Amino acid sequence: MAVRPSPRRLIAGTLAAAVLLAWYLGVSGGTGGLVHLALVALSAGLGGAILASYVPERGEAWRSTLGCGPCDVVAAGTVLLPALLLGSAPLSASMALVAVLATTFGLVRRRAGTATSCPTSPQPTTGGTP
């Protein structure tokens, strides 16, 4: 059985992707060719998915959704990276591909269980010194 996405996250991701697409196209110099446009749109969609993952589910606290600061800052930072990459080489399909790879890395990093790599709960301590 497939898991249905949260309506809150679906709306947030769609809106974020639209804003990111406009921003990325603005800094990249326009639509360019079809390949460039498709890659920029894919990067914006992945960025929207990253940002939507920070929206809490109904009844969930913001703190539990944000995760561990240092671990999740990398994923959020990959949403900014395409703007820098696309601005450095306007209308370049190869740079648009690098932007897609950057946001893919961010989404994979965000989806990876941060609980195993960066626990936010206090660690048990052992009594005494050895």
C-alpha positions in Angstrom: 0.0 0.0 0.0 1.4 3.4 -1.0 1.9 6.1 1.6 -0.1 9.2 0.8 1.9 12.5 1.2 0.6 15.0 3.7 -1.6 17.7 2.1 0.4 20.3 4.1 3.7 19.2 2.6 2.2 18.8 -0.9 1.0 22.4 -0.9 4.2 23.7 0.6 6.3 21.8 -1.8 4.3 22.9 -4.8 4.4 26.6 -3.8 8.1 26.3 -2.9 8.9 24.7 -6.3 7.1 27.5 -8.2 9.0 30.2 -6.3 12.3 28.3 -6.7 11.6 27.9 -10.5 11.1 31.6 -10.9 14.2 32.4 -8.9 16.4 29.9 -10.7 15.2 31.0 -14.1 15.8 34.6 -13.1 19.4 34.1 -12.1 20.1 31.7 -15.0 19.2 34.2 -17.6 15.8 32.9 -18.8 14.5 29.6 -20.2 17.2 29.0 -22.7 16.8 25.6 -24.5 14.3 22.9 -23.6 17.0 20.8 -21.9 18.1 23.7 -19.7 14.4 24.5 -18.8 13.7 20.9 -17.9 16.8 20.6 -15.7 16.1 23.9 -14.0 12.5 22.8 -13.4 13.7 19.4 -12.0 16.1 21.2 -9.7 13.3 23.5 -8.5 11.0 20.5 -7.9 13.6 18.7 -5.9 14.3 21.9 -3.9 10.5 22.2 -3.2 10.5 18.6 -1.9 13.5 19.4 0.4 11.7 22.5 1.8 8.4 20.6 2.1 10.1 18.0 4.3 10.6 20.7 6.9 6.9 21.3 7.2 5.5 19.4 10.2 2.7 16.9 9.9 -0.6 17.7 11.6 0.0 17.5 15.4 3.8 17.2 15.0 6.1 19.7 16.6 8.5 21.9 14.6 11.4 20.8 16.6 11.0 17.1 15.7 10.6 18.0 12.0 13.7 20.1 11.8 16.0 17.4 13.1 19.5 18.0 14.1 20.9 21.4 13.1 24.3 20.6 11.6 22.9 17.6 9.7 19.9 19.3 8.2 21.5 22.6 7.3 23.4 20.8 4.5 20.1 19.7 2.9 18.6 23.2 3.2 21.8 24.7 1.8 21.4 22.7 -1.3 18.3 24.7 -2.1 20.4 27.8 -2.3 23.3 26.2 -4.3 21.5 26.0 -7.7 21.0 29.8 -7.7 24.7 30.3 -7.3 25.5 27.6 -9.9 23.0 28.8 -12.5 24.1 32.4 -12.0 27.7 31.5 -12.6 27.0 30.1 -16.1 23.8 31.5 -17.5 21.8 29.3 -19.9 24.3 26.4 -19.5 22.6 23.0 -19.6 25.7 21.4 -18.0 25.5 23.8 -15.0 21.8 23.1 -14.7 22.7 19.4 -14.5 25.1 20.1 -11.7 22.3 22.0 -10.0 20.1 18.9 -10.3 22.8 16.8 -8.8 23.2 19.3 -5.9 19.5 19.3 -5.0 19.4 15.5 -5.4 22.2 15.2 -2.9 20.2 17.5 -0.5 17.0 15.5 -0.9 18.9 12.2 -0.3 20.6 13.7 2.7 17.3 15.0 4.1 15.5 11.7 3.5 18.3 9.7 5.2 17.4 8.9 8.7 19.0 11.7 10.8 18.1 9.8 13.9 20.8 7.3 13.3 23.5 9.7 12.2 22.6 12.7 14.4 20.6 11.8 17.5 18.9 14.8 19.1 18.1 13.0 22.4 20.6 13.0 25.3 23.0 10.0 25.3 23.0 7.7 28.3 26.0 8.2 30.5 27.9 5.6 32.4 28.6 6.1 36.1 32.2 6.6 37.4 35.5 6.8 35.7 37.5 3.8 34.4 
